[in-house]
Amino acid sequence: PLILLLITLTVFTSGCETKTANQTWGEKKINLTLIEVSDNTTTDHYEWEGTKYYYIDGYLLNKNPFDALDVQLKATFFDVEGNVFAVNETPYLEAKSIPENGNSYFYFEVADPDMKIVNYNVEVLSAKAQYGY
């Protein structure tokens, strides 16, 4: 009984989370608000083979204290009146896993033949955390 008590106390005081959605031990929880779009993100229009496009070009910064795995993004593009012009959930993402305090390059583009897009929003939809300590 004493050994069982010591093991139980060790588990509860180790800092590991013991209750998670899928009942795994030591699962870390990613904070999506700590995966940020860098301030130096750029946007512009360009034309290629007669079609005009709008692009977003930048970096995601992972400020979590552990790696962010399988990061999923969405970009929403707006016209001058604030109406949604387009949505893109398939960016180019240099690394879908971003190390702690690291970054990953991303790129979105959509066709904008009449050059109506004037604003955008990039949102982190999901990410997973590494397991264990």
Residue frames as a rotation matrix with the C-alpha (Angstrom) as fourth column:
PRO 1
0.561 0.828 0.000 0.00
0.828 -0.561 0.000 0.00
0.000 0.000 -1.000 0.00
LEU 2
0.402 -0.470 -0.786 2.83
0.195 -0.794 0.575 2.43
-0.895 -0.384 -0.228 0.77
ILE 3
-0.688 -0.675 0.267 4.45
0.361 0.001 0.932 1.88
-0.630 0.738 0.243 -2.64
LEU 4
-0.188 0.724 0.664 1.10
0.963 0.003 0.269 2.41
0.193 0.690 -0.698 -4.40
LEU 5
0.729 0.432 -0.530 0.60
0.584 -0.797 0.154 5.64
-0.356 -0.422 -0.834 -2.44
LEU 6
-0.046 -0.847 -0.530 4.09
0.108 -0.532 0.840 6.88
-0.993 -0.018 0.116 -3.41
ILE 7
-0.726 -0.169 0.666 3.53
0.644 0.170 0.746 6.09
-0.239 0.971 -0.015 -7.10
THR 8
0.256 0.918 0.301 0.17
0.951 -0.295 0.090 7.88
0.172 0.263 -0.949 -7.06
LEU 9
0.661 -0.054 -0.748 1.66
0.339 -0.868 0.362 10.96
-0.669 -0.493 -0.556 -5.38
THR 10
-0.446 -0.894 -0.046 4.56
0.267 -0.182 0.946 11.00
-0.855 0.409 0.319 -7.84
VAL 11
-0.487 0.335 0.806 2.19
0.869 0.098 0.484 10.96
0.083 0.937 -0.339 -10.83
PHE 12
0.563 0.826 0.017 -0.03
0.816 -0.560 0.141 13.73
0.126 -0.066 -0.990 -9.45
THR 13
0.695 -0.341 -0.633 2.89
0.115 -0.817 0.566 16.00
-0.710 -0.466 -0.528 -8.57
SER 14
-0.123 -0.836 0.535 4.98
0.733 0.287 0.617 15.37
-0.669 0.468 0.577 -11.70
GLY 15
-0.432 0.007 -0.902 3.38
-0.356 -0.920 0.163 18.15
-0.829 0.392 0.400 -13.74
CYS 16
-0.988 0.155 0.026 1.92
0.095 0.459 0.883 15.75
0.125 0.875 -0.468 -16.27
GLU 17
-0.319 0.947 0.041 -1.72
-0.946 -0.315 -0.079 16.17
-0.062 -0.064 0.996 -17.10
THR 18
-0.891 -0.049 0.451 -3.52
-0.129 0.981 -0.147 12.96
-0.435 -0.189 -0.880 -16.28
LYS 19
0.004 0.938 0.346 -6.93
0.548 0.287 -0.785 13.67
-0.836 0.193 -0.513 -17.79
THR 20
-0.759 -0.229 -0.610 -7.07
-0.373 -0.615 0.695 14.52
-0.534 0.755 0.381 -21.47
ALA 21
0.043 0.858 -0.512 -9.60
-0.964 -0.098 -0.246 14.15
-0.261 0.504 0.823 -24.25
ASN 22
0.431 0.101 -0.896 -8.24
-0.581 0.791 -0.190 10.80
0.690 0.603 0.400 -25.38
GLN 23
0.961 0.051 0.273 -7.04
-0.266 0.454 0.850 9.63
-0.080 -0.889 0.450 -21.94
THR 24
0.455 -0.880 -0.135 -3.33
0.489 0.374 -0.788 9.75
0.744 0.293 0.601 -22.78
TRP 25
0.666 -0.318 -0.675 -0.76
0.637 -0.227 0.736 10.60
-0.387 -0.921 0.051 -20.13
GLY 26
-0.185 -0.879 -0.440 1.44
0.528 -0.467 0.709 13.65
-0.829 -0.101 0.550 -20.46
GLU 27
0.060 0.249 0.967 -0.39
0.979 -0.203 -0.009 15.28
0.194 0.947 -0.256 -23.37
LYS 28
-0.727 -0.320 -0.608 0.50
0.426 -0.904 -0.033 18.94
-0.540 -0.283 0.793 -23.78
LYS 29
0.383 0.907 0.176 -2.13
0.799 -0.229 -0.556 21.43
-0.464 0.354 -0.812 -24.86
ILE 30
-0.598 -0.568 0.565 -1.28
0.790 -0.537 0.297 23.82
0.135 0.624 0.769 -27.66
ASN 31
0.037 0.564 -0.825 -2.39
0.433 -0.753 -0.496 27.42
-0.901 -0.339 -0.273 -27.27
LEU 32
0.184 0.094 0.978 -3.47
0.982 0.016 -0.186 28.58
-0.033 0.995 -0.089 -30.75
THR 33
0.979 0.196 0.060 -3.25
0.197 -0.980 -0.013 32.24
0.056 0.024 -0.998 -29.74
LEU 34
0.447 -0.888 -0.105 0.50
-0.255 -0.239 0.937 31.72
-0.858 -0.392 -0.333 -29.25
ILE 35
-0.306 -0.451 0.839 0.91
0.809 0.342 0.479 30.84
-0.503 0.825 0.260 -32.94
GLU 36
0.347 0.390 -0.853 1.02
0.141 -0.921 -0.364 34.30
-0.927 0.006 -0.374 -34.49
VAL 37
0.636 -0.134 0.760 1.31
0.757 -0.084 -0.649 35.79
0.150 0.987 0.048 -37.96
SER 38
-0.308 -0.871 -0.382 4.46
0.893 -0.403 0.198 37.91
-0.327 -0.281 0.903 -38.16
ASP 39
0.329 0.400 -0.855 4.18
0.252 -0.910 -0.328 41.68
-0.910 -0.107 -0.400 -38.40
ASN 40
-0.421 -0.592 -0.687 6.24
-0.507 -0.474 0.720 41.72
-0.752 0.652 -0.101 -41.61
THR 41
-0.206 0.463 0.862 3.63
0.657 0.718 -0.229 39.78
-0.725 0.520 -0.452 -43.63
THR 42
-0.746 -0.087 -0.660 3.21
-0.358 -0.783 0.508 41.24
-0.562 0.615 0.553 -47.11
THR 43
0.095 0.805 0.585 0.38
0.560 0.443 -0.700 41.24
-0.823 0.394 -0.409 -49.64
ASP 44
-0.507 -0.184 -0.842 0.00
-0.493 -0.739 0.459 42.36
-0.707 0.648 0.284 -53.22
HIS 45
0.736 0.663 0.139 -1.59
-0.176 0.386 -0.906 41.68
-0.654 0.642 0.401 -56.58
TYR 46
-0.521 -0.824 -0.223 0.27
-0.434 0.031 0.901 40.16
-0.735 0.566 -0.373 -59.51
GLU 47
0.589 0.684 -0.430 -0.63
-0.716 0.195 -0.671 38.92
-0.375 0.703 0.605 -62.96
TRP 48
-0.578 -0.726 0.373 0.38
-0.421 0.657 0.625 35.59
-0.699 0.204 -0.685 -64.45
GLU 49
-0.924 0.141 0.356 -0.68
0.370 0.568 0.735 34.33
-0.099 0.811 -0.577 -67.89
GLY 50
-0.650 0.647 0.399 -3.46
-0.016 -0.536 0.844 36.91
0.760 0.542 0.359 -68.10
THR 51
0.426 0.786 -0.448 -5.00
0.508 0.203 0.837 36.18
0.749 -0.584 -0.313 -64.68
LYS 52
-0.166 -0.414 0.895 -4.67
-0.515 -0.738 -0.437 38.53
0.841 -0.533 -0.091 -61.71
TYR 53
0.211 0.113 -0.971 -3.99
0.629 0.744 0.223 37.09
0.748 -0.658 0.086 -58.25
TYR 54
0.465 -0.113 0.878 -3.78
-0.666 -0.698 0.263 38.38
0.583 -0.707 -0.400 -54.70
TYR 55
0.189 -0.462 -0.866 -1.25
0.384 0.847 -0.368 36.82
0.904 -0.263 0.337 -52.32
ILE 56
0.838 -0.088 0.539 -0.30
-0.529 -0.375 0.761 36.81
0.135 -0.923 -0.361 -48.65
ASP 57
0.368 -0.840 -0.399 3.34
0.226 0.497 -0.838 36.07
0.902 0.218 0.373 -47.86
GLY 58
0.326 -0.240 0.915 4.69
-0.791 -0.600 0.124 35.74
0.519 -0.764 -0.385 -44.32
TYR 59
-0.626 -0.593 -0.507 5.78
-0.113 0.712 -0.693 33.71
0.772 -0.377 -0.513 -41.34
LEU 60
0.695 0.714 -0.086 4.01
-0.079 0.195 0.978 31.99
0.715 -0.673 0.191 -38.47
LEU 61
-0.422 -0.801 0.424 5.70
-0.559 -0.138 -0.818 32.37
0.714 -0.582 -0.390 -35.10
ASN 62
0.397 0.504 -0.767 5.22
0.291 0.723 0.626 29.61
0.871 -0.472 0.140 -32.53
LYS 63
-0.241 -0.442 0.864 5.49
-0.626 -0.609 -0.487 31.16
0.741 -0.659 -0.130 -29.07
ASN 64
0.866 0.500 -0.002 4.39
-0.359 0.623 0.695 27.98
0.349 -0.601 0.719 -27.29
PRO 65
0.202 -0.831 0.518 6.95
-0.922 0.016 0.387 26.31
-0.330 -0.556 -0.763 -24.99
PHE 66
-0.284 -0.283 0.916 6.84
0.046 0.950 0.308 23.19
-0.958 0.129 -0.257 -27.20
ASP 67
-0.982 -0.191 -0.004 6.50
-0.005 0.003 1.000 22.24
-0.191 0.982 -0.004 -30.88
ALA 68
0.005 0.979 -0.202 3.26
-0.586 -0.161 -0.794 22.92
-0.810 0.122 0.573 -32.74
LEU 69
-0.825 -0.325 0.463 2.51
0.066 0.757 0.650 19.96
-0.562 0.566 -0.603 -35.00
ASP 70
-0.553 0.606 0.572 0.25
0.833 0.379 0.404 19.69
0.028 0.700 -0.714 -38.07
VAL 71
-0.582 0.282 -0.763 -0.63
0.107 -0.903 -0.415 23.40
-0.806 -0.323 0.495 -38.16
GLN 72
-0.262 0.612 0.746 -3.73
0.965 0.160 0.208 24.21
0.008 0.774 -0.633 -40.23
LEU 73
-0.775 -0.095 -0.624 -4.41
0.169 -0.984 -0.060 27.75
-0.609 -0.152 0.779 -41.53
LYS 74
0.139 0.795 0.591 -7.23
0.979 -0.021 -0.202 29.66
-0.148 0.607 -0.781 -43.21
ALA 75
-0.891 -0.333 -0.310 -7.09
0.272 -0.935 0.226 32.99
-0.365 0.117 0.924 -45.02
THR 76
0.242 0.961 0.135 -10.19
0.868 -0.152 -0.472 35.10
-0.433 0.231 -0.871 -45.58
PHE 77
-0.818 -0.504 0.277 -10.00
0.572 -0.665 0.480 37.83
-0.058 0.551 0.832 -48.23
PHE 78
0.073 0.861 -0.502 -12.21
0.707 -0.400 -0.583 40.94
-0.703 -0.313 -0.638 -48.10
ASP 79
-0.036 0.007 0.999 -13.29
0.857 -0.515 0.034 43.62
0.515 0.857 0.012 -50.57
VAL 80
-0.771 -0.345 0.535 -13.38
0.152 -0.916 -0.372 47.36
0.619 -0.206 0.758 -49.87
GLU 81
0.005 0.872 0.490 -16.84
-0.625 -0.380 0.682 47.08
0.780 -0.309 0.543 -48.27
GLY 82
-0.454 -0.275 0.848 -15.70
-0.875 0.317 -0.366 44.37
-0.168 -0.908 -0.384 -45.84
ASN 83
0.694 0.720 -0.020 -17.51
-0.699 0.666 -0.259 41.56
-0.173 0.193 0.966 -47.67
VAL 84
0.036 -0.649 0.760 -15.85
-0.142 0.750 0.646 38.15
-0.989 -0.131 -0.065 -47.87
PHE 85
0.241 -0.053 -0.969 -14.41
-0.953 -0.203 -0.226 37.81
-0.185 0.978 -0.099 -51.36
ALA 86
0.360 -0.199 -0.912 -12.73
-0.348 0.878 -0.329 34.41
0.866 0.436 0.247 -50.96
VAL 87
0.608 -0.233 0.759 -11.56
-0.708 0.273 0.651 31.85
-0.359 -0.933 0.001 -48.41
ASN 88
0.340 -0.587 -0.735 -8.49
-0.477 0.566 -0.673 29.64
0.810 0.579 -0.087 -48.80
GLU 89
0.739 -0.067 0.670 -7.64
-0.610 0.356 0.708 26.78
-0.286 -0.932 0.223 -46.42
THR 90
0.811 -0.481 0.334 -4.83
0.546 0.827 -0.134 25.29
-0.212 0.291 0.933 -48.51
PRO 91
0.793 -0.564 -0.230 -1.75
-0.573 -0.819 0.029 27.46
-0.205 0.109 -0.973 -48.06
TYR 92
0.362 -0.840 -0.404 1.77
0.185 0.489 -0.852 26.61
0.914 0.233 0.333 -48.92
LEU 93
0.866 -0.149 0.476 3.30
-0.499 -0.262 0.826 26.02
0.001 -0.953 -0.302 -45.48
GLU 94
0.123 -0.938 -0.323 7.04
-0.783 0.108 -0.613 25.41
0.610 0.328 -0.721 -45.43
ALA 95
-0.858 -0.333 -0.391 6.87
-0.023 0.786 -0.618 23.25
0.513 -0.521 -0.682 -42.31
LYS 96
0.158 0.987 -0.007 3.59
-0.133 0.028 0.991 22.00
0.978 -0.155 0.136 -40.87
SER 97
0.641 -0.067 -0.764 5.43
0.743 0.302 0.597 21.42
0.191 -0.951 0.244 -37.60
ILE 98
0.421 -0.445 0.791 6.85
-0.136 -0.893 -0.429 24.55
0.897 0.073 -0.436 -36.02
PRO 99
-0.235 -0.579 -0.780 9.46
0.716 0.440 -0.542 24.18
0.657 -0.686 0.312 -33.27
GLU 100
0.569 0.378 -0.730 9.02
0.802 -0.452 0.391 25.96
-0.182 -0.808 -0.560 -29.96
ASN 101
0.385 -0.324 -0.864 9.92
0.044 -0.929 0.368 29.62
-0.922 -0.180 -0.343 -30.41
GLY 102
-0.675 -0.604 0.424 10.46
0.417 0.161 0.894 28.88
-0.608 0.781 0.143 -34.11
ASN 103
-0.061 0.649 -0.759 8.77
-0.587 -0.638 -0.498 29.98
-0.807 0.415 0.420 -37.32
SER 104
-0.377 0.011 0.926 7.47
0.634 0.732 0.249 28.64
-0.676 0.681 -0.283 -40.61
TYR 105
-0.880 0.013 -0.476 7.00
-0.330 -0.737 0.590 30.42
-0.343 0.675 0.653 -43.93
PHE 106
-0.203 0.849 0.488 3.46
0.608 0.500 -0.617 30.46
-0.768 0.172 -0.617 -45.40
TYR 107
-0.926 -0.042 -0.375 1.91
-0.266 -0.634 0.727 31.66
-0.268 0.772 0.576 -48.65
PHE 108
-0.089 0.939 0.331 -1.73
0.525 0.327 -0.786 32.03
-0.846 0.104 -0.523 -49.77
GLU 109
-0.914 -0.057 -0.401 -3.08
-0.257 -0.684 0.683 33.16
-0.313 0.728 0.610 -53.10
VAL 110
-0.056 0.921 0.387 -6.47
0.557 0.350 -0.753 33.53
-0.829 0.173 -0.532 -54.79
ALA 111
-0.555 -0.016 0.831 -7.57
0.797 -0.295 0.527 34.67
0.237 0.955 0.176 -58.21
ASP 112
-0.001 0.507 -0.862 -8.73
0.527 -0.732 -0.431 38.30
-0.850 -0.455 -0.266 -58.13
PRO 113
-0.209 -0.150 0.966 -9.44
0.977 0.003 0.212 39.24
-0.035 0.989 0.146 -61.75
ASP 114
0.455 0.457 0.764 -10.99
0.517 -0.834 0.192 42.63
0.725 0.307 -0.616 -60.93
MET 115
-0.581 -0.814 -0.008 -8.54
0.419 -0.290 -0.861 43.43
0.698 -0.503 0.509 -58.11
LYS 116
0.322 0.833 0.449 -11.28
-0.143 -0.426 0.893 43.77
0.936 -0.352 -0.018 -55.51
ILE 117
0.548 -0.138 -0.825 -9.36
0.759 0.498 0.420 42.37
0.353 -0.856 0.377 -52.53
VAL 118
0.291 -0.436 0.852 -8.13
-0.227 -0.896 -0.381 45.05
0.929 -0.083 -0.359 -50.13
ASN 119
-0.039 -0.270 0.962 -7.83
-0.995 -0.083 -0.063 43.23
0.097 -0.959 -0.266 -46.81
TYR 120
0.036 -0.020 -0.999 -7.29
-0.190 0.981 -0.026 39.77
0.981 0.191 0.032 -45.36
ASN 121
0.360 -0.021 0.933 -7.28
-0.931 0.060 0.361 37.74
-0.064 -0.998 0.003 -42.16
VAL 122
-0.204 -0.465 -0.862 -5.07
-0.355 0.855 -0.377 34.70
0.913 0.229 -0.339 -41.49
GLU 123
0.405 0.456 0.792 -6.37
-0.909 0.113 0.400 32.35
0.093 -0.883 0.460 -38.82
VAL 124
-0.798 -0.587 -0.139 -4.78
-0.542 0.799 -0.261 29.31
0.264 -0.133 -0.955 -37.18
LEU 125
0.183 0.939 -0.290 -7.50
-0.695 0.332 0.638 26.65
0.695 0.085 0.714 -37.31
SER 126
0.982 0.121 0.141 -5.74
-0.186 0.703 0.686 23.91
-0.016 -0.700 0.714 -35.40
ALA 127
0.000 -0.980 -0.200 -2.44
-0.664 0.149 -0.733 22.49
0.748 0.133 -0.650 -34.25
LYS 128
0.861 0.196 -0.470 -1.36
0.156 0.778 0.609 19.60
0.485 -0.598 0.639 -32.12
ALA 129
0.463 -0.725 0.510 1.23
-0.886 -0.397 0.240 19.43
0.028 -0.563 -0.826 -29.40
GLN 130
-0.303 -0.643 -0.704 3.95
-0.449 0.748 -0.489 16.88
0.840 0.168 -0.516 -28.92
TYR 131
0.790 0.582 -0.192 3.32
-0.163 0.501 0.850 14.16
0.591 -0.640 0.491 -26.37
GLY 132
0.547 -0.554 -0.627 5.31
0.794 0.580 0.181 13.44
0.263 -0.597 0.758 -23.27
TYR 133
0.962 -0.241 -0.130 7.95
-0.154 -0.868 0.472 15.52
-0.227 -0.434 -0.872 -21.57
